[in-house]
Amino acid sequence: MLVLAFDSSTNDVSVAVARVAGEPSEGRREILTEISVPSRGASEALLPAAHAALGLAGAPLEDVGRILVGVGPGTFTGIRIAAAAARSLALAAGVPLSKGSTLAALAAPALASAEESDVLAVIDARRRQIFVQRFTAEGASPGGILCVHPGGLRVDGAPLIVGDGAVRYGEVLSGLGRIPDDASPLHRVTASGLALSADLSPVLAAEVVPLYVREPDAEVRRDLNPWSKA
């Protein structure tokens, strides 16, 4: 089965085409191609990047068996754009939908190596906060997703810490574990990571909604505006 995966929840629009051998939930996953572009103008870039990725893989949309989208957490606008594009494309092509976590996608490339089995995925949540989740070879930690100030984060052990939040707050987080060089590709959320990590079980279009974790910035600004409820 071919999977078309895309994510625009961080600073890049990333699209990948993957092949799954065997059952979707258990089969081996192979990344055929990936395209990443700056997320500025994600609404204009996402679908052209998807068509380009399919072209590079030599696969028409008709051959795709699943459309997979990252639903966050991350930038609210980017998540909404990706979710809307996934629902529209799946409806037009008659292809089932699946969804995945941005944090799981971030951790997946590091966990795919034999050298790492404990990864802390950290995404910059703005407002001096970070979205955090810990992953091992067995899956996500039972603690779920946290949204905290970097200085308030506490972890046991010494996990590998990856993500744009780890880059931005590296000085604060460095005492909690190992952080790759700022230029490391492990700090990027990619559609490849999404394709490697996500549950490919089909979901209803109504279930493909942004995983905000925290109230969107627009709602906060509206609450602070004395005229917003006039």
C-alpha positions as a printed Julia matrix, in Angstrom:
230×3 Matrix{Float64}:
   0.0    0.0     0.0
   1.19   3.49   -0.84
   0.82   6.22    1.79
   0.82   9.94    1.03
   1.88  11.7     4.23
   2.11  15.4     4.91
   2.66  17.77    7.81
   2.77  21.56    8.13
   2.63  21.92   11.91
   6.11  23.44   12.33
   8.46  25.54   10.2
   8.31  23.3     7.12
   5.72  21.87    4.8
   6.82  18.26    4.45
   5.32  15.64    2.13
   6.4   12.02    1.73
   5.34   8.95   -0.17
   5.85   5.65    1.65
   5.23   2.02    0.81
   3.84  -0.33    3.44
   4.39  -4.04    2.93
   1.81  -6.25    4.63
  -0.8   -5.12    7.1
  -0.86  -1.32    7.61
  -0.43  -1.58   11.38
   2.42  -4.11   11.28
   3.98  -4.01    7.83
   7.45  -2.75    7.0
   7.46   0.9     5.96
   9.75   2.25    3.24
  10.07   5.94    2.4
  10.1    6.4    -1.38
  10.43  10.17   -1.57
  10.08  13.34    0.5
   9.8   17.04   -0.26
  10.15  19.79    2.35
   9.7   23.51    1.77
   9.45  26.53    4.13
   5.96  26.68    5.66
   5.37  30.33    4.79
   2.36  30.12    2.48
   1.52  26.54    3.5
  -1.94  26.78    1.97
  -0.36  27.37   -1.44
   2.6   24.99   -1.04
   1.04  21.86    0.42
  -0.9   20.38   -2.5
   1.74  21.22   -5.16
   4.34  19.55   -2.92
   2.09  16.49   -2.61
   1.72  16.2    -6.38
   5.47  16.7    -6.83
   6.26  13.96   -4.29
   3.9   11.58   -6.08
   5.58  12.46   -9.37
   9.04  11.72   -7.97
   7.78   8.39   -6.65
   6.28   7.58  -10.05
   2.87   7.03   -8.47
  -0.44   8.64   -9.48
  -2.87   9.65   -6.77
  -5.07   6.73   -7.84
  -2.42   4.32   -6.51
  -2.45   5.82   -3.0
  -4.16   3.64   -0.41
  -4.0    6.03    2.53
  -3.64   9.75    3.12
  -1.87  10.49    6.4
  -1.72  13.89    8.06
   0.02  15.27   11.13
  -2.51  16.89   13.46
  -0.16  18.49   15.97
   0.7   19.82   18.35
   2.42  22.71   16.6
   1.48  25.94   14.86
  -2.28  26.28   14.83
  -2.58  27.7    11.31
  -0.33  25.06    9.81
  -2.22  22.23   11.51
  -5.58  23.53   10.28
  -4.28  23.86    6.72
  -2.92  20.3     6.71
  -6.1   18.83    8.2
  -8.33  20.64    5.7
  -6.12  19.62    2.77
  -6.11  15.99    3.88
  -9.89  15.86    4.19
 -10.39  17.51    0.8
  -7.85  15.34   -1.0
  -9.17  12.13    0.54
 -12.73  13.03   -0.43
 -11.77  13.89   -3.99
  -9.7   10.73   -4.46
 -11.9    8.37   -2.45
  -8.94   7.41   -0.23
  -9.16   6.58    3.51
  -7.64   8.98    6.01
  -5.25   8.42    8.91
  -3.74  10.88   11.37
  -0.57  11.06   13.42
   1.18  13.01   16.14
   3.77  15.67   15.31
   5.79  14.73   18.4
   5.83  11.05   17.44
   6.96  12.04   13.94
   9.75  14.12   15.45
  11.01  11.24   17.6
  10.71   8.53   14.91
  13.96   9.08   12.93
  16.08   8.93   16.09
  14.26   5.84   17.34
  14.72   4.18   13.96
  18.46   3.98   14.61
  19.84   1.17   16.73
  21.67   3.71   18.88
  18.69   5.47   20.44
  15.88   4.03   22.56
  14.9    7.04   24.69
  13.9   10.27   22.95
  12.37  13.47   24.29
  10.55  15.32   21.5
  10.31  19.06   22.12
   8.44  21.56   19.93
   8.51  25.32   20.46
   4.99  26.25   21.57
   5.67  30.01   21.62
   4.67  32.1    24.66
   7.9   30.78   26.29
   6.44  27.27   26.44
   7.24  23.93   24.82
   5.21  20.87   23.81
   6.97  17.77   25.14
   6.5   14.02   24.94
   8.86  11.15   25.69
   9.21   8.09   23.47
  11.0    4.75   23.73
  11.23   1.8    21.36
   7.97   0.57   22.93
   6.08   3.77   22.09
   4.93   6.97   23.78
   5.38   7.46   27.5
   2.24   7.13   29.63
   2.63  10.74   30.77
   1.22  12.03   27.48
   1.9   15.47   26.02
   3.02  18.3    28.28
   2.89  22.04   27.62
   5.34  23.65   30.03
   7.9   26.4    30.5
  11.33  24.97   29.56
  12.72  25.74   33.01
   9.94  23.74   34.65
  10.6   20.49   32.79
  11.96  17.57   34.83
  12.91  14.14   33.45
  14.64  11.02   34.72
  17.61   9.55   32.94
  19.36  11.22   30.01
  17.2   11.03   26.87
  18.14  12.35   23.45
  16.35  15.72   23.18
  15.25  16.77   19.68
  13.09  19.43   18.05
  13.01  23.16   17.42
  12.2   23.63   21.1
  15.46  21.9    21.98
  17.3   24.28   19.64
  15.66  27.42   20.98
  15.94  26.46   24.65
  19.08  24.36   24.42
  20.85  26.19   27.23
  17.97  25.49   29.61
  17.37  21.88   28.53
  20.96  20.73   28.15
  21.13  19.52   31.74
  18.27  17.07   31.13
  19.85  14.98   28.4
  21.78  14.98   25.13
  20.96  17.54   22.43
  22.28  17.12   18.87
  23.96  20.0    17.06
  21.53  22.73   16.01
  21.92  21.78   12.34
  20.99  18.14   12.92
  18.08  16.87   10.79
  16.79  15.17   13.93
  15.39  18.55   15.03
  12.95  18.68   12.08
   9.45  17.28   11.94
   9.14  15.43    8.63
   6.47  13.57    6.73
   8.89  10.64    6.65
   8.87  10.54   10.44
   5.09  10.75   10.36
   4.87   7.82    7.95
   7.2    5.76   10.15
   5.4    6.47   13.43
   1.67   6.9    12.79
  -1.11   4.41   13.28
  -2.43   3.87    9.75
  -5.86   2.73   10.84
  -8.52   4.61    8.86
 -10.44   7.36   10.66
 -13.48   9.41    9.78
 -12.91  12.83    8.24
 -14.61  14.36   11.3
 -11.85  12.88   13.47
  -9.06  14.63   11.56
  -8.95  17.72   13.73
  -6.05  19.73   15.18
  -4.49  18.5    18.4
  -4.07  21.89   20.03
  -3.11  20.82   23.62
  -3.31  24.52   24.53
  -5.81  27.25   23.66
  -4.98  28.75   20.22
  -3.16  32.09   20.16
  -6.08  33.76   18.4
  -8.41  32.82   21.25
  -5.97  34.23   23.82
  -5.7   37.51   21.92
  -9.48  37.72   21.66
  -9.87  37.15   25.41
  -7.38  39.94   26.09
  -9.19  42.37   23.77
 -11.76  44.38   25.78
 -13.77  44.94   22.58
 -13.9   41.29   21.53
 -17.13  40.56   23.4
 -18.83  43.87   22.64
